[in-house]
Amino acid sequence: MIRFAAITPHPTLIIPSIGKSNLNLARKTVNAMKQIGEKFRAVKADTIVIISPHGPVQYDKFMVNYSPTLRGGLGSFGDQRRFIFENDRELVDEIVKLSRESHLPVGLVRELELDRGALVPLHYLISEKDAAYNPRLIHMSFSMLPLEYHLRFGEVLGKVLQGSSKIVSLVASSDLSHRVSQGAPAGYSPQGRIFDRKVVEIVQRKNIKGLLEMDPNLIEEAGECGLRSITMLLGAISGLRWETKSLSYEAPFGVGYLTANINIK
């Protein structure tokens, strides 16, 4: 069953050994991630499910990592910590089976190295001090199909996870607009801030239908990389009683960072 859910950004600069002096510029995000980590560890999930925009994305199908062992680190960015998890392939098999029965395209891939979209949240979720706690991990990515497919896939995902006897934590790794301010990575657009405000409002108000009503031109102009992850997560918890326990938003480097701790009742 799903006992914990969160929306997290994934800038490597919020990891202390990488961000260093820049860490203070994203202090709201760092503090929110610490709170999410504390809530996550209190739940003691058997399995973590992370939806990452930087996994092996394919245009016409959802992809799930099927490697027996999932590992990775951010050594190329300057952080020496390494993560190793056993894949929960039992749950993966159930997700794939029900997805295909629901006529949703899903594929399996073997990628040993976890991407930064998964590794940055894991840095805050898994404490180095608790070496005895070693949950399993499911690592998946979205497709480029319409948002309706992502909501439906999320509903299938939620049905499988909620029907499991395992305690599951679900994380949508997702940066918002990359065009929020002058000097932003994808260039500035006034639509970037508008897009981010809409997404934050949707999450706060639990307006899942509002995701599907967003203007495609606005989404395109925003230069985002997380809307599909968020849509999948909200689809997964749509049948549950939930509320946004805490939420922070900032864009210190021109990219919108939404951090939301979702309380599953």
C-alpha positions in Angstrom: 0.0 0.0 0.0 1.1 3.6 -0.6 2.0 5.2 2.7 4.1 8.2 1.5 4.2 10.4 -1.6 6.2 13.4 -2.6 7.0 15.7 -5.5 10.7 16.7 -5.5 13.0 18.6 -7.8 16.3 17.2 -8.8 19.0 19.9 -9.1 22.4 18.6 -8.2 23.2 22.0 -6.6 21.0 21.1 -3.6 23.4 18.4 -2.6 25.9 20.0 -0.1 29.1 18.5 -1.6 28.1 19.8 -5.0 26.2 23.0 -4.3 28.5 24.3 -1.6 28.0 28.1 -1.4 25.1 27.9 -3.8 23.2 25.9 -1.3 22.0 29.0 0.5 20.3 30.3 -2.7 18.0 27.2 -2.6 17.5 27.1 1.1 13.7 26.7 0.9 14.1 23.7 -1.3 16.9 22.2 0.9 14.8 22.6 4.0 11.7 21.1 2.4 13.8 18.1 1.1 15.1 17.5 4.6 11.5 17.5 5.9 10.5 15.0 3.2 13.4 12.8 4.1 12.3 12.7 7.8 8.7 11.8 6.8 10.0 9.1 4.4 12.2 7.5 7.0 9.4 7.4 9.5 7.3 5.4 7.1 10.1 2.8 6.6 8.8 1.7 3.2 9.6 -1.7 1.8 9.8 -0.3 -1.7 10.5 3.1 -3.2 9.0 4.0 -6.6 10.7 6.9 -8.3 9.4 8.4 -11.6 12.3 10.3 -13.2 12.3 12.5 -16.3 15.9 11.6 -16.9 15.5 7.8 -17.2 15.4 6.0 -20.6 12.4 7.9 -22.0 10.8 6.7 -25.2 8.2 8.6 -27.2 5.5 6.0 -27.4 5.8 3.9 -24.2 6.4 4.1 -20.5 9.7 2.5 -19.5 10.6 0.6 -16.3 14.1 -0.3 -15.3 14.3 -4.1 -15.0 17.9 -4.5 -13.9 18.1 -6.9 -10.9 20.4 -4.3 -9.2 20.0 -0.6 -9.4 23.0 1.5 -8.6 24.5 4.9 -9.3 26.2 8.0 -8.0 26.9 11.6 -8.8 30.7 11.3 -8.9 30.9 13.3 -12.1 29.3 16.3 -10.3 31.6 16.0 -7.3 29.7 13.8 -4.8 31.3 10.5 -3.9 28.3 8.8 -2.3 27.1 5.6 -4.1 23.7 4.0 -4.0 22.9 0.3 -4.5 19.4 -1.2 -4.4 17.7 -4.4 -5.2 15.0 -3.9 -7.8 11.5 -4.9 -6.8 10.8 -6.9 -9.9 7.9 -8.7 -8.3 6.0 -5.4 -8.3 7.4 -4.4 -11.7 5.9 -7.5 -13.2 2.5 -6.7 -11.7 2.7 -3.1 -13.0 3.6 -4.2 -16.5 0.9 -6.9 -16.6 -1.9 -4.6 -15.5 -0.7 -1.8 -17.8 -0.8 -4.1 -20.8 -4.2 -5.4 -19.8 -5.3 -1.8 -19.7 -3.9 -1.2 -23.2 -1.2 1.1 -22.0 2.2 0.7 -23.8 5.0 -0.1 -21.4 8.5 -1.5 -22.0 11.4 -2.9 -19.9 15.0 -1.7 -20.1 18.2 -2.7 -18.3 20.0 0.4 -17.1 22.4 -0.3 -14.2 23.2 3.4 -13.6 20.5 5.5 -11.9 20.1 9.0 -13.3 20.2 12.3 -11.4 16.5 12.5 -11.5 16.5 9.6 -9.1 19.8 10.2 -7.3 19.1 13.7 -6.0 15.8 12.7 -4.2 17.5 9.5 -2.9 20.3 11.6 -1.3 17.7 13.2 1.0 15.5 10.1 1.4 18.2 7.6 2.4 20.3 8.5 5.4 23.9 7.4 5.5 23.5 6.9 9.3 20.9 4.1 8.8 23.0 1.5 7.1 20.6 -1.3 8.2 17.7 0.2 6.2 17.8 -1.0 2.6 14.5 -0.8 0.8 13.9 -2.1 -2.7 13.6 0.4 -5.6 11.5 0.7 -8.7 12.9 3.2 -11.2 10.7 4.3 -14.1 10.3 7.1 -16.6 7.4 8.7 -18.5 6.6 8.8 -22.2 5.9 11.6 -24.6 2.3 10.5 -25.1 -0.5 12.9 -24.2 -1.1 13.7 -20.5 -4.3 11.5 -20.5 -2.1 8.4 -20.9 0.1 9.5 -18.0 -3.0 9.9 -15.8 -4.3 6.5 -16.8 -0.8 4.9 -16.3 -0.7 6.5 -12.8 -4.1 5.1 -12.0 -2.8 1.6 -13.0 0.3 2.1 -10.9 -1.7 3.2 -7.9 -4.0 0.2 -8.2 -1.0 -2.2 -8.1 0.8 -0.4 -5.3 -2.2 0.1 -3.2 -3.2 -3.6 -3.6 0.2 -4.8 -2.4 0.9 -5.9 1.1 4.2 -4.0 0.9 4.6 -0.5 2.3 5.4 1.8 -0.7 6.7 5.3 -1.0 6.0 7.1 -4.3 8.2 10.0 -5.5 7.7 12.1 -8.6 11.0 13.7 -9.5 10.2 16.8 -11.5 11.7 20.2 -12.2 9.2 22.8 -13.5 9.8 25.5 -16.0 13.4 26.0 -17.1 12.6 29.5 -18.4 11.5 31.4 -15.2 14.0 34.3 -15.2 16.7 36.0 -17.2 19.7 33.8 -17.6 17.6 30.6 -17.2 19.1 27.4 -18.8 16.5 27.4 -21.6 16.3 31.2 -22.0 13.6 33.4 -20.4 9.9 33.3 -21.2 7.2 35.1 -19.2 5.1 31.9 -19.6 7.6 30.0 -17.4 6.4 31.7 -14.2 2.7 31.4 -15.3 3.1 27.7 -15.9 4.8 27.1 -12.5 2.0 29.0 -10.7 -0.6 26.8 -12.4 1.1 23.6 -11.4 1.6 24.7 -7.8 -2.1 25.7 -7.6 -3.2 22.3 -9.1 -1.2 20.4 -6.5 -2.4 22.6 -3.6 -6.1 22.3 -4.7 -5.9 18.6 -5.6 -7.2 19.7 -9.0 -6.1 16.6 -11.0 -8.5 17.4 -13.8 -6.8 20.8 -14.2 -3.6 19.0 -15.4 -5.5 17.8 -18.5 -7.0 21.2 -19.1 -3.6 23.0 -19.3 -2.9 24.9 -22.5 -0.4 22.7 -24.6 1.2 25.9 -25.9 1.9 27.1 -22.3 3.4 23.7 -21.5 5.7 23.9 -24.5 6.7 27.5 -23.9 7.5 26.7 -20.3 10.3 24.3 -21.2 9.4 22.0 -18.3 10.6 18.4 -17.5 8.3 17.3 -14.7 4.6 17.7 -15.6 4.3 14.1 -16.7 5.9 12.8 -13.5 3.5 14.8 -11.4 0.5 13.6 -13.5 1.5 10.0 -13.0 1.9 10.5 -9.2 -1.5 12.3 -8.9 -3.1 9.6 -11.0 -1.7 6.9 -8.6 -3.1 8.6 -5.5 -6.3 9.8 -7.1 -8.4 7.0 -5.5 -6.9 7.7 -2.0 -7.6 10.3 0.7 -4.7 12.7 0.6 -3.6 16.3 1.3 -0.6 18.4 0.6 1.1 18.6 4.0 3.7 21.1 3.1 4.8 22.7 -0.1 7.7 25.0 -1.2 8.4 26.7 -4.4 11.4 28.8 -5.6 13.4 29.4 -8.8 16.9 30.6 -7.7 18.6 29.5 -10.8 15.9 30.2 -13.4 14.3 26.7 -13.0 11.2 26.2 -10.9 11.6 23.8 -7.9 8.4 22.5 -6.4 8.7 20.4 -3.3 5.5 18.9 -1.9 5.1 16.5 1.0 1.8 14.6 0.4 0.1 13.1 3.4 -1.7 9.9 2.6 -4.6 9.5 5.1 
